[in-house]
């Protein structure tokens, strides 16, 4: 491979791509050509760097200059100043990466300092469309090791000893699942990767497939060897076109290099992978519904037992893990189970990838050791809450999870701690909320999602969640009663006990956790007809402070409902019956005389 004096890494994840990183990449190629640097500088399109709030991101090595919020119009300056003249463009550097004129390494920047990247080890480091770059970072070395030095039983033993638990939400011991599939009788077995990822705000699996698809392919081949399978399937939602494209490229490259197909590495082992596209149904994240969809039927869950390890895809024993779970496997094989087990907590080993989103300064993709606290994630890695607002809660586990209040910020993030709080790890969505968030409205938001996404197969989920949503709509509109709160809680527990699949059984979690930690907000909505957060429109009043109003009439001119009247140079008034509470008048008032009142 040719040697270069500098490498320009352009983030090619979906977030930065939507911000124009493709244009930035093309602009670098053009300007490097213009300045006759093509033999000295290589431009690489990578996966996600993680710090999505600062995208599009470009990192230039060997200096490690971290350029953030780059536009294609900035490229010529970077090439001319940095790559040609050796002068770093300081105005484009990420603010925390420069200290006393010196560039910090990424590991010293607050966002990355407490992270430990195992599943994300190659994301933002290699070109995901070049198998040779993956191989250069020990790629397929783990597959070679298990095929030439280990028995299937030894592989399973290593996975069990590592303590790895499923990263898709359930947290079931991965090695045990592999053992069940290996011991199940049958000549035909399948290995399946769940890349459906339907939680609002979650993009962990997508980013791994976009930034490091070969890690999943290698792990699935290892799993195939361990359980005695020749065929694997990756079930990925069609709304992930970039992930699908890079996965297809990676699979074809692996076949060309003899790492998929027949007689892999000359060992006689045979394994191949096919992609199956999902139509975006949330329920297909549930393993039995996913397999039903692969078989060509409507994605609906099946009763368990029998479990997939015994009777799964087309009635054959099937091993099913999610993308992040597989991404850990090659590292465990190369570094050993004891190394992995030394990270995390007693019952939750290793690291966990989270999509940190919502009311937090540093939104993005993070990976932290199990046991890291909510406070460390929100304040240290996330950089705190924007605008000086107070932290109120964080939602983990998406529609299947629950809220952790500010009073429990020092809770360590692991499977058992979250379950004890009435929430769950889920696949890794983490939505941060500030003081302006109404927790009743949040519960309603997730119920609306669940109602829309319910497959409808079982009445508890199909009918019960809709009844819960109706009660929440009644409460947030100011018509709720104390009896409604009792009904809401009763319904929630009934659905948990009677729904067919895991998604239906966990659908009430957002309601139960907000009732548990924020019951006072529910009671304020019901008893006082007031939304303490000022978020529920039906319970708000928009008022004009007569002492501050100068009578300019700007509010009246901009009101879409003609609800504001008055005379120039005299205080104006709002007709509360006409007011639609859109807030336009608040935005337009130059004297800050208009505000919302809960």
C-alpha positions in Angstrom: 0.0 0.0 0.0 1.3 3.5 -0.8 2.5 5.7 2.1 1.2 9.2 2.7 2.4 12.0 4.9 -1.1 13.0 5.9 -4.5 11.4 6.1 -7.8 13.3 6.0 -10.6 11.4 7.6 -14.1 12.6 6.6 -17.1 11.3 8.7 -19.3 9.3 6.3 -22.0 8.4 8.9 -25.6 9.2 8.2 -25.6 12.2 10.5 -22.6 14.0 8.8 -23.7 12.8 5.4 -27.0 14.6 5.9 -25.0 17.7 6.8 -23.1 17.6 3.6 -20.0 15.4 4.2 -20.2 13.9 0.8 -19.6 17.4 -0.7 -16.8 17.9 1.7 -15.2 14.6 0.7 -15.4 15.5 -3.0 -14.1 19.0 -2.3 -11.0 17.6 -0.6 -10.3 15.3 -3.6 -10.6 18.3 -5.9 -8.5 20.7 -3.9 -5.8 18.1 -3.2 -5.6 17.6 -6.9 -5.5 21.3 -7.5 -2.5 21.7 -5.1 -0.7 18.7 -6.5 -0.9 16.8 -3.2 -2.6 13.6 -4.3 0.6 11.6 -3.9 1.1 13.0 -0.3 -2.3 13.1 1.2 -5.0 10.5 1.3 -8.7 11.2 1.9 -10.7 8.5 3.6 -14.5 8.4 4.2 -15.0 6.7 7.5 -17.9 5.8 9.8 -19.3 7.9 12.7 -16.8 9.6 15.0 -19.5 9.8 17.7 -19.7 13.6 18.4 -22.7 14.2 16.1 -23.5 17.6 17.6 -20.3 18.9 16.0 -20.7 17.4 12.5 -19.8 17.4 9.8 -16.4 16.3 11.2 -13.0 16.1 9.6 -9.9 14.8 11.4 -6.4 15.4 9.9 -3.5 13.1 10.9 -0.7 12.9 12.0 -1.6 16.1 14.0 -5.0 14.7 15.0 -6.6 18.1 14.2 -10.3 17.7 15.0 -12.2 20.1 12.7 -15.9 20.4 13.5 -19.0 21.9 11.7 -17.0 21.9 8.5 -18.6 23.2 5.3 -17.4 22.4 1.8 -16.5 26.1 1.5 -13.9 25.5 4.3 -12.0 22.8 2.5 -9.8 25.0 0.3 -8.5 26.8 3.4 -7.8 23.5 5.2 -5.9 22.1 2.2 -3.9 25.3 1.5 -3.1 26.3 5.1 -2.9 22.9 6.9 -1.9 20.4 4.3 0.2 22.6 2.1 1.7 25.1 4.6 1.5 23.2 7.8 -0.6 25.8 9.6 -3.6 24.4 11.4 -6.9 26.3 10.8 -7.7 27.1 14.5 -11.0 28.7 13.8 -12.4 25.4 12.6 -11.0 23.2 15.4 -13.4 21.7 17.9 -13.3 24.2 20.8 -12.1 21.6 23.4 -9.4 20.1 21.3 -7.2 23.1 21.5 -5.4 24.0 24.8 -2.7 26.6 25.2 -2.1 26.4 21.4 -1.6 22.7 21.6 -3.9 20.1 20.0 -5.3 17.5 22.6 -5.5 13.9 21.6 -9.1 12.8 21.2 -8.8 10.7 24.4 -8.2 13.8 26.4 -11.3 15.6 25.1 -14.2 15.4 27.7 -16.5 13.7 25.2 -14.1 10.8 24.7 -12.2 10.8 28.0 -14.5 8.4 29.9 -15.4 6.3 26.9 -14.0 2.9 26.0 -14.6 1.8 22.4 -14.9 -1.9 21.9 -17.9 -2.4 19.7 -17.1 1.0 18.0 -13.4 0.3 17.9 -13.1 0.8 14.1 -15.8 3.4 13.6 -14.3 6.7 12.5 -10.9 4.9 12.1 -11.1 2.9 8.9 -12.7 3.0 5.5 -15.7 0.7 6.0 -15.7 -0.1 2.2 -12.2 -1.4 2.2 -11.7 -4.9 3.6 -7.9 -4.4 3.6 -8.2 -1.6 6.2 -10.3 -3.9 8.4 -7.7 -6.7 8.0 -4.9 -4.2 8.9 -6.7 -3.7 12.3 -6.7 -7.4 13.1 -9.8 -8.1 11.1 -10.7 -11.7 10.5 -7.8 -12.7 12.8 -10.4 -14.0 15.3 -12.1 -16.1 12.7 -8.8 -17.6 11.6 -8.0 -18.4 15.3 -11.3 -20.2 16.0 -11.1 -22.2 12.7 -7.5 -23.3 13.2 -6.9 -23.4 17.0 -10.3 -23.9 18.7 -13.2 -26.3 18.8 -16.8 -25.1 18.7 -17.1 -26.0 22.3 -14.1 -23.9 23.3 -15.5 -20.9 21.4 -18.8 -21.1 23.3 -16.9 -21.5 26.5 -15.0 -18.3 25.9 -18.2 -16.4 25.1 -19.8 -17.7 28.3 -16.7 -16.9 30.4 -16.6 -13.3 29.0 -19.9 -12.6 30.6 -21.2 -10.9 27.4 -25.0 -10.4 27.6 -27.3 -9.5 24.7 -27.1 -5.9 23.7 -30.5 -5.9 22.0 -32.5 -5.2 25.1 -33.1 -8.5 26.9 -29.6 -8.9 28.3 -29.7 -12.7 28.1 -26.3 -14.3 28.5 -24.9 -14.6 25.0 -22.8 -17.7 25.6 -25.7 -19.6 27.0 -27.8 -18.7 23.9 -25.0 -20.0 21.7 -24.8 -23.2 23.8 -28.6 -23.9 23.5 -28.4 -23.5 19.7 -25.3 -25.7 19.4 -26.9 -28.5 21.5 -30.3 -28.4 19.6 -30.6 -31.4 17.3 -30.8 -30.7 13.6 -28.6 -30.8 10.5 -29.7 -27.3 9.4 -29.2 -24.3 11.7 -29.2 -20.5 11.1 -27.4 -17.5 12.5 -29.4 -14.3 12.4 -28.4 -10.7 13.1 -31.1 -8.3 14.3 -30.3 -4.9 12.7 -33.9 -3.7 12.8 -33.4 -1.0 15.5 -36.7 0.7 15.8 -36.4 2.8 19.0 -37.0 6.5 18.5 -33.6 8.3 18.8 -31.5 5.1 18.5 -28.8 4.6 15.9 -26.2 2.4 17.5 -26.5 -0.6 15.2 -26.9 1.5 12.1 -23.6 3.3 13.0 -21.7 0.0 13.5 -22.9 -1.3 10.1 -22.0 1.9 8.4 -18.6 2.2 10.1 -17.5 -1.4 10.6 -19.6 -3.9 8.8 -16.9 -6.6 8.7 -16.9 -6.9 12.5 -20.4 -8.2 12.3 -19.7 -10.5 9.3 -16.7 -12.0 11.1 -18.6 -12.5 14.3 -21.5 -14.2 12.5 -19.1 -16.6 10.8 -17.6 -17.4 14.2 -21.1 -18.0 15.6 -21.8 -20.3 12.6 -18.7 -22.4 13.4 -19.7 -22.5 17.1 -23.2 -23.8 16.6 -22.8 -25.8 13.4 -24.5 -23.4 10.9 -23.7 -22.7 7.2 -26.1 -19.9 6.6 -26.6 -16.4 8.2 -29.1 -13.6 7.6 -28.9 -10.0 8.5 -32.3 -8.4 9.0 -31.9 -4.7 8.5 -34.5 -2.0 8.0 -34.8 -0.6 4.5 -34.7 3.0 6.0 -30.9 2.4 6.5 -29.8 2.7 2.9 -26.2 3.6 3.7 -25.8 0.7 6.2 -27.3 -1.7 3.7 -25.0 -0.5 0.9 -21.9 -0.9 3.0 -23.0 -4.2 4.4 -23.5 -5.5 0.8 -20.0 -4.2 -0.2 -18.5 -5.9 2.8 -20.2 -9.3 2.2 -19.1 -9.3 -1.4 -15.5 -8.4 -0.4 -15.5 -11.2 2.2 -16.6 -13.7 -0.4 -13.8 -12.5 -2.8 -11.2 -12.9 -0.1 -12.4 -16.4 0.8 -13.7 -15.3 4.2 -17.3 -16.3 3.3 -18.5 -19.2 1.2 -17.1 -22.6 1.0 -13.8 -23.9 2.5 -13.1 -20.7 4.4 -9.3 -20.2 4.9 -8.8 -23.7 3.6 -10.3 -25.3 6.7 -13.4 -26.9 5.1 -15.7 -24.7 7.0 -18.6 -23.3 5.0 -20.7 -20.2 5.9 -22.4 -17.5 3.9 -24.6 -14.5 4.7 -27.6 -12.9 3.0 -29.4 -9.6 3.7 -33.1 -9.4 4.3 -34.7 -5.9 4.3 -37.4 -5.0 6.8 -40.2 -2.5 6.1 -39.7 -0.6 9.3 -42.2 -2.3 11.6 -41.2 -1.8 15.2 -42.5 -5.2 16.3 -40.0 -6.9 14.0 -37.3 -6.0 16.5 -38.8 -8.8 18.6 -37.0 -12.0 17.6 -39.9 -14.3 16.7 -41.6 -11.5 14.7 -38.3 -10.9 12.9 -38.0 -14.5 11.9 -41.6 -14.6 10.7 -40.8 -11.6 8.5 -37.7 -13.3 7.0 -39.9 -16.2 6.1 -42.0 -13.9 4.0 -45.0 -13.5 6.3 -46.5 -10.6 8.2 -44.2 -9.7 11.1 -46.0 -11.0 14.1 -44.6 -12.6 17.3 -45.0 -16.2 18.1 -45.6 -17.7 21.6 -42.5 -18.9 23.4 -41.6 -21.7 24.1 -40.4 -23.1 21.8 -37.5 -20.7 21.8 -35.6 -19.8 18.5 -32.6 -21.9 19.6 -34.8 -25.0 19.4 -37.3 -24.0 16.7 -36.7 -20.7 15.0 -36.3 -19.8 11.3 -38.3 -22.2 9.1 -38.6 -24.4 12.2 -34.9 -24.9 12.5 -32.6 -24.1 15.5 -31.6 -20.5 15.2 -29.1 -18.2 16.9 -30.2 -14.6 17.0 -28.2 -11.7 18.3 -28.2 -8.0 17.6 -25.4 -6.0 15.8 -23.7 -4.7 18.9 -23.6 -8.1 20.5 -21.8 -9.5 17.5 -19.4 -6.6 17.2 -17.9 -7.6 20.6 -17.2 -11.2 19.6 -13.9 -10.8 17.6 -12.4 -8.8 20.4 -13.3 -11.4 23.0 -11.7 -14.1 20.9 -8.5 -12.1 20.3 -8.0 -10.6 23.8 -9.6 -13.4 25.8 -12.7 -13.8 28.0 -10.9 -12.6 31.1 -10.0 -9.3 29.5 -13.6 -8.6 28.6 -14.9 -9.8 31.9 -12.6 -7.4 33.7 -14.5 -4.5 32.3 -17.9 -3.4 33.7 -19.7 -4.6 36.8 -20.1 -8.0 38.5 -23.2 -9.0 36.4 -22.9 -6.7 33.5 -19.6 -7.1 31.7 -17.9 -5.0 29.0 -19.1 -1.8 27.5 -22.4 -0.5 26.2 -23.1 1.8 23.2 -25.7 4.6 23.6 -27.2 7.1 21.3 -27.2 10.2 23.6 -29.8 12.6 22.3 -32.3 15.2 23.5 -31.6 18.1 25.8 -27.9 17.7 26.1 -25.0 19.7 24.6 -23.0 16.8 23.2 -25.4 14.7 21.3 -23.9 11.7 19.7 -22.9 8.1 19.8 -21.0 7.0 22.9 -19.6 3.7 24.3 -18.9 3.5 28.1 -17.9 0.7 30.5 -20.9 -0.9 32.2 -21.3 0.8 35.6 -20.8 4.3 34.4 -23.3 6.6 36.1 -26.0 8.7 34.5 -24.3 11.8 35.9 -21.0 10.9 34.2 -22.8 10.4 30.9 -25.0 13.5 31.0 -22.6 16.0 32.6 -19.1 14.8 31.7 -19.6 13.1 28.3 -22.7 15.0 27.3 -21.5 18.3 28.5 -24.6 19.1 30.5 -27.9 20.7 29.6 -28.1 23.6 27.1 -29.2 27.1 28.1 -28.4 26.6 31.8 -31.6 24.5 32.3 -31.9 21.8 35.0 -31.6 18.1 34.2 -34.9 16.4 34.9 -34.8 12.9 33.6 -33.3 10.5 31.1 -35.3 7.9 29.2 -33.5 4.6 28.5 -34.8 1.6 26.5 -37.1 3.7 24.3 -40.8 2.7 24.2 -39.9 -0.4 26.2 -38.0 1.5 28.9 -38.6 4.1 31.5 -37.4 7.4 33.0 -34.6 7.9 35.5 -35.1 11.1 37.5 -32.5 13.7 38.6 -32.5 12.3 42.1 -31.1 9.0 40.8 -28.3 10.5 38.6 -25.6 8.6 40.4 -27.2 5.2 39.4 -24.7 3.0 37.6 -25.8 2.0 34.1 -26.0 -1.8 34.0 -28.7 -4.4 33.3 -29.8 -5.0 36.9 -29.7 -1.4 38.2 -31.9 -0.2 35.4 -34.4 -3.1 35.9 -34.6 -2.2 39.6 -35.5 1.4 38.7 -38.4 0.2 36.5 -36.6 0.8 33.2 -34.3 -1.3 31.0 -31.1 -1.0 29.0 -32.9 -1.6 25.7 -30.8 -1.4 22.6 -29.2 1.8 23.9 -31.3 4.8 23.2 -30.8 7.5 25.9 -33.0 10.6 25.7 -32.1 13.5 28.0 -34.9 15.8 29.3 -34.7 19.2 31.0 -37.0 21.1 33.3 -39.2 22.2 30.4 -40.2 18.5 29.6 -43.6 17.3 30.8 -43.3 13.7 31.9 -47.0 13.0 31.3 -46.5 14.2 27.7 -43.4 12.0 27.4 -45.4 9.0 28.5 -48.1 10.0 25.9 -45.5 10.3 23.2 -44.2 6.7 23.7 -47.7 5.3 24.0 -48.6 7.0 20.7 -45.6 5.3 19.1 -46.6 1.9 20.6 -50.2 2.2 19.5 -49.1 2.9 15.9 -46.5 0.1 15.9 -48.6 -2.6 17.6 -48.9 -5.6 15.3 -52.4 -6.1 16.7 -52.1 -9.9 17.2 -52.9 -9.9 20.9 -55.8 -7.9 22.5 -53.8 -6.6 25.6 -51.4 -4.7 23.3 -53.8 -3.9 20.5 -56.6 -2.6 22.7 -55.0 -2.0 26.1 -52.3 0.4 24.9 -55.0 2.4 23.0 -57.1 2.7 26.2 -54.0 3.9 28.1 -53.3 6.5 25.4 -56.9 7.7 25.5 -56.5 8.3 29.3 -53.2 10.2 28.8 -54.8 12.3 26.1 -57.7 13.1 28.5 -55.2 14.0 31.3 -53.0 16.3 29.1 -56.1 18.1 27.7 -57.2 19.0 31.3 -60.2 16.6 31.5 -58.5 13.9 33.6 -59.8 12.6 37.0 -58.2 10.9 39.9 -60.1 7.8 38.9 -58.3 7.9 35.5 -55.0 7.7 37.3 -56.1 4.5 39.0 -57.4 3.0 35.7 -54.1 3.9 34.0 -52.0 2.1 36.5 -54.3 -0.9 36.6 -54.3 -1.2 32.8 -50.5 -0.9 32.7 -50.0 -3.8 35.1 -52.6 -5.9 33.3 -50.9 -5.4 29.9 -47.5 -6.3 31.4 -48.9 -9.6 32.7 -50.9 -10.6 29.6 -49.3 -9.3 26.3 -48.0 -12.0 24.0 -44.4 -10.7 23.3 -41.7 -8.7 25.0 -42.6 -5.5 23.2 -46.2 -5.6 24.4 -45.2 -6.6 27.9 -42.8 -3.6 28.2 -45.1 -1.0 26.5 -46.5 0.3 29.8 -43.0 1.0 31.2 -42.9 4.7 30.2 -46.2 5.2 32.0 -45.3 3.2 35.1 -41.9 4.8 35.6 -43.3 8.3 35.2 -46.1 7.5 37.6 -43.5 6.2 40.0 -41.1 9.1 39.9 -43.3 12.0 38.7 -46.7 11.3 40.2 -46.9 14.9 41.4 -47.0 16.0 37.7 -49.9 13.7 36.9 -51.8 14.9 40.0 -51.2 18.6 39.0 -52.7 17.8 35.6 -55.7 16.1 37.2 -56.4 18.1 40.4 -55.1 21.6 39.5 -55.6 21.4 35.7 -52.1 22.6 35.4 -48.9 21.4 33.5 -46.0 22.2 35.8 -43.5 22.1 32.9 -45.7 24.4 30.8 -45.7 21.9 27.9 -49.3 20.8 27.6 -51.0 23.4 25.4 -54.5 22.8 26.6 -53.4 23.7 30.2 -51.5 26.8 29.3 -52.4 30.5 29.1 -50.4 33.0 27.1 -50.5 36.4 28.9 -49.3 39.9 28.3 -47.6 41.8 31.1 -49.2 45.2 31.0 -46.2 46.8 32.7 -43.8 45.6 30.0 -46.1 46.0 27.0 -45.3 49.1 25.0 -48.3 48.8 22.7 -46.2 48.3 19.5 -48.7 45.9 18.0 -46.1 43.5 16.6 -47.7 40.6 18.4 -51.2 41.3 16.9 -49.7 41.6 13.4 -48.1 38.1 13.7 -50.9 36.3 15.5 -52.3 33.6 13.1 -55.5 33.3 15.1 -56.2 37.1 15.4 -56.5 36.5 19.2 -54.6 39.7 20.1 -56.3 43.1 20.1 -55.5 46.6 21.4 -54.6 50.2 20.6 -51.1 51.4 19.6 -49.1 52.7 22.6 -51.5 51.0 25.0 -51.2 47.5 26.5 -52.6 44.8 24.2 -54.9 41.9 25.4 -55.2 38.2 24.4 -58.6 36.5 23.8 -57.9 33.1 25.6 -60.8 31.4 23.6 -59.2 32.3 20.3 -55.6 31.8 21.3 -54.1 28.6 19.8 -51.0 28.8 22.1 -48.6 28.6 19.2 -46.1 30.9 20.9 -45.5 33.1 17.8 -46.3 36.3 19.8 -43.7 35.3 22.5 -41.0 34.9 19.8 -41.9 38.2 18.1 -42.3 40.5 21.1 -39.2 42.7 21.3 -39.9 43.7 25.0 -40.3 40.2 26.4 -43.8 41.2 27.6 -45.5 37.9 26.6 -45.1 34.6 28.4 -46.7 31.2 29.0 -48.4 30.6 32.3 -49.0 27.1 33.6 
